[in-house]
Amino acid sequence: MSKSSLQQLVDAGQSPWLDNIDRRLLKDGGLAKLIADGDITGVTSNPTIFNNAIGGSRIYDETIQPMALAGNDPESIFYQLAIEDIRQAADLFRPIYDQTNGADGYVSLEVSPKLARSTKKTVEEAKRLWKLLNRPNVMIKIPATLQGLPAITAVIAEGINVNVTLIFSIERYQAVAEAYIRGLEKRVKAKKPIDHIASCASFFVSRIDTKVDGQLRKIVEAGGSNSKLASELMGKAAVSTCKTVFGIFEETFASERFQKLAAKGGRIQRTLWASTSMKNPAYRDVLYVESLIGANTINTMPPGTVKAFKDHGQVGKGANEGKAEAAKVLADLPKAGIDMMEVSAQLEDEGVKSFIASYKELLKTIDKRSKEFRKSMGNLAVPVENAIKALKEKDFVARMENKDASLWTMDPAGQKEIGIRLGWLAAPAKGAAIIESIKPLLAECKEEGMSRILLLGMGGSSLGVETMSLILGTGEAGMELKILDMTNPDQVLAAAHWASLKKTLFFVGSKSGSTSESNAFMDYFWEKAQKTLGKKAGRHFIAITDPETSLSKVAEERGFRKVLLSDPEVGGRYSALTMFGLAPSVLMGQDTDKLLETALSMSELCSSSTPIERNPGIMLGAFIAAGVLKGKDKVTLITDPELAAFGPWVEQLIAESSGKNGKGIVPVDAEPKLDFYSTDRVFVYLRLNGKNERRAAKARRAGHPLLVLPWNSGYDLGGAFVQWEVATTAACCLMGVNPFDQPDVQESKVRTKQLTDAYLKDGKLNMGSPIWENEVAAIYGDHLNGIDSAKSLSDVLSVFLKQVQIGDYVGVNAYVPRNDRTMNEFTKFRSAITKKTVTPTTLGYGPRFQHSTGQLHKGGANNGLFIEITAEPSADAEIPGWKMPFSVLEAAQALGDFDTLQSRKRRVIRIHFKKPFGRGMLPEIK
Ligand SMILES: O=P(O)(O)OC[C@H]1O[C@](O)(CO)[C@@H](O)[C@@H]1O
C-alpha cells in the first residue's frame, strides 16, 4: 500500500501532530484510530481548544460533578479534567514515544495563560503540572513572552519537557532557542543528564499572514507608491518568516555550541509550525503544511487540516527551498510599510489576551455547571462537601486499600471478618483471567446442545447476574439465562417448565454452600435431571462456591461438570465482578471485555491514585451518608427503563451493608410515579437516555437532593458495580457501621428451621391464630387498636397504617409468584399507600428479599412498617429428600421472618389470602 501524504511527512522528518484534544475523541476511539492509521504522532492543546471541548459537550460533567460537590473551584476542576485528558492521550502515544526512543509521541498542556507575564509563577506551575501528569511523553507549554524566556531555561534545567508557544518573530525564535540551550547547559554544569529532555518551539504561522495581509490590503487600497509592492507581498509574509526561522534553526542546532550538548545526548529543540490552518479561502488550504516541510520539525494541524492534507497534500521540498526568495520578501516588507517587529508585538499581545479570554470562558462554563450540580443537592450541598472532606481527612481510600478495618468498627471479631472481606477491590483486575478460564465452557456446552442456563442462587449469588442478564441481554453466541431465587411453588414450576432438561445447564451458586433455598432447588432439579438424563445429569450441573463448602462436596459426589471456585475474600453482595457474575456473563455471550473495561476505569478513579474529590464512589457515598445523617435515609432510585434491573442489586448492597445496629439506608426502588414525596429522601437518577428525566427533574424542583449518574451504555454496569460498592463502604464508614456482615439475617433462618423441624415431626406448620379474618383472608400479628370494628381488609389496613409516623417507610414483603402481573398489582398498592400516608414504600418478594433488604428490616432503624403477604399456592412440588414440598418451605420462611420482625418489635401484619394470589385481591387503601 502506498504511503499517505501524512506518512510521507514523517519520512521527510516532519511529525504531523493534531492541534486538538477533546474527551469525545478519547472516548469514542477517534484519537486511537488517527494514531493507528499513522496519521498523527502527537497532540497539542491550548486554552481555546479546551474551551471549545468543554463548552461543546457535557462529557466533562463526569469530572466537574464530583469535584464541584467536593467544593473545588473552577480552576482546580479545569486542571483535573485537563490532566485526565492529557494523560489518556499520552498513554495512547506512548508506543510511538517508546519506538522512537523519545523523539516523538508527545502531548502538550499549557500553563495558565494568566501567568504569561510572570516568570516565577510560570516555573512553579510548569513543575506542578509536570508532576501531576507524571508521564515522560508530555510537554508543558510555556508562552515565549519576555517573562517566559527565563522560565523556559529554568524549567528545562529542571529536566521538564517544554513546548514553547506563541512565537511570532524571528528574533523571539532565536531567544527561545537560546533559552532552551541555556537550560541544557545549566543541567550539564550541574552534572545532570540531558538525554531525556524534549522541547519544541511553536511558531504561529497563519496569524502572521492574517495581520500582515490586512495591513498590505490597506496600503494597496490607499493606492500610494507602495501599493504595487504591497500587492505582490500578499500571502507571503508568514511562509517567508518561517523559512528564515527554519534556516536559523538548522544553523543553531548544527553549531559547535549545540554539538557539545548533542554529544551528551541533548536533543534538538524541534521547530513546530502552529496555527497552520488556512484562514484565507483565496489561498491553498494546505499551504502552511506543504511550504514548511523539513527535517526535525513538527506541524500541528487542526482536524480539518489533517483531513485536507491527507486528502490532497503534496510532500515536496517545503522549508528547504526558496530561502533566498523568503529573505527578499522579508527585506521588501518594511519597504512596503510593514513593521514586522510591531506586527509580532501585536500578535503576541493578542495571542496572550485571546488565550486568557478562552481560559476565562472555560472557567465560566465550569463554574456554571458546578453551581448546577451543587444546586441539585438541595439543602445537602454543604453536608455532602463536608462528608467528602471527612473521608479525605480519614484517608478513607488508602486505608481501605490497606484493609484497615478500624474505618468501620473497633470490634475485634468484626475487624477480623473485614480482613477477609475486601477482595472485591481487586476483582476488576482479576476478571480477565476468570473470563478466559470460562470461555471454553461456553463452546463445550453449546456443542452438547445446551442453550439455556437456570441459575439457582440467592442474594449476592444471583442479583448481580440478574442485573447483567436484564441490562445486557444474551449475546449472539450466548446461552439464555433465567434465575430461580424463590421457593414459591408456582415460581419453581414455571422455572422447571422453562428449563427443559436436555437444553439446560443448571448453575448452583452459593458462596457458603449452605443456603437452604439454593440446596432445595439443586435437589429438585438434580432428581429431575437424573430421571431424564441418567448418568449424563452431572454434565448439566455446575456449582460456584467457596473452597471446601458442603456444596462443593456434593457437587464432587454427584459428578457435576465443574465446580467453579469463588474468591473467599469477597462477600456475596460485593461479588458481581468475581466468578459469581463473570462466569454467567461469559456464558450469556456478553461482551465481558467491555464490562471489565468500565469496571477497571472506575476502579482506577475510585483508587488512591485519583484525588478523592474526583472519586465517583466517594461522591456517591458522601451523598448517601450526608442524607442519612440529616434524616434523609431513603435513597430513592429513579432509572431510565433500560437500567431498571440495576435496582434490586443496589437494594441488597446498601440495605444489607448498612442496615444494622439500629441504623441503615433504606433503598427505595421501582416506586410508582408519585406527585409528592416526603422530605426524608434523597434521589439518585441513573440516566441512560433521559426517558425519566422529567421524573427526576420534578424531585429536584421540589427541593429534594438529586444526584444524576449518567450511563453511556448498558456496559457502564461494570463501572457502576464498583462505584456503588465503594460508595456503600464509604457511607457505612461515615455512619459507623460495618458493611461486610449481616448479623440479623440468621435469626429468620433459625426460626424457619425450627418451624420446618416441627413440620417434619407434626406433619403441619404452626401458622398461629389470626387477629382478624373473613372469607378471603386472615390477618396475623399483634393486636391492633380499632381492628375489632374493621369490616373489610381495607379497614384492617387503614387501622394498621394509622401507626405510620414521619420518617417511616412501608415495606411490602410478598410471598407470591414474581411476574409482571403481580408486579403490577403491587405497584398500584404501593402508590395507594404513599398517596394515603406520604410514606415511601418498598417491595420485596419472599424469600428473595430476606437475602437482601431483610437485614435492614430487622437490624436497621425501627422506622419500617411491614405488610407481609402470603397466599395459598395453586400447585406444589415436593423437594426430593426433604420430606416437604416447596409450599411448606416457603410458608416456614414467611413465618420465620415474620416472627423475627415481631421479636424485634417491628410494626408488622401478615395478610394470608385463602386462595392463590391474583388480580384485584389487594385491598383498597382508604
Ligand atoms: O451465596 P450464599 O452463601 O448462598 O448466600 C446468599 C445470600 O445470602 C445472604 O448471606 C443473606 O442470607 C446474603 O448475604 C448472600 O448474598
The ligand as a Gaussian input file, in Angstrom:
#p B3LYP/6-31G(d) Opt

LIG

0 1
 O      -24.094000     -17.240000      48.391000
 P      -24.784000     -17.742000      49.595000
 O      -23.845000     -18.148000      50.658000
 O      -25.763000     -18.794000      49.251000
 O      -25.610000     -16.540000      50.215000
 C      -26.631000     -15.911000      49.520000
 C      -27.038000     -14.629000      50.206000
 O      -27.487000     -14.886000      51.495000
 C      -27.016000     -13.924000      52.420000
 O      -25.998000     -14.464000      53.163000
 C      -28.090000     -13.472000      53.333000
 O      -28.739000     -14.549000      53.855000
 C      -26.517000     -12.820000      51.530000
 O      -25.616000     -12.019000      52.166000
 C      -25.975000     -13.608000      50.394000
 O      -25.728000     -12.816000      49.284000

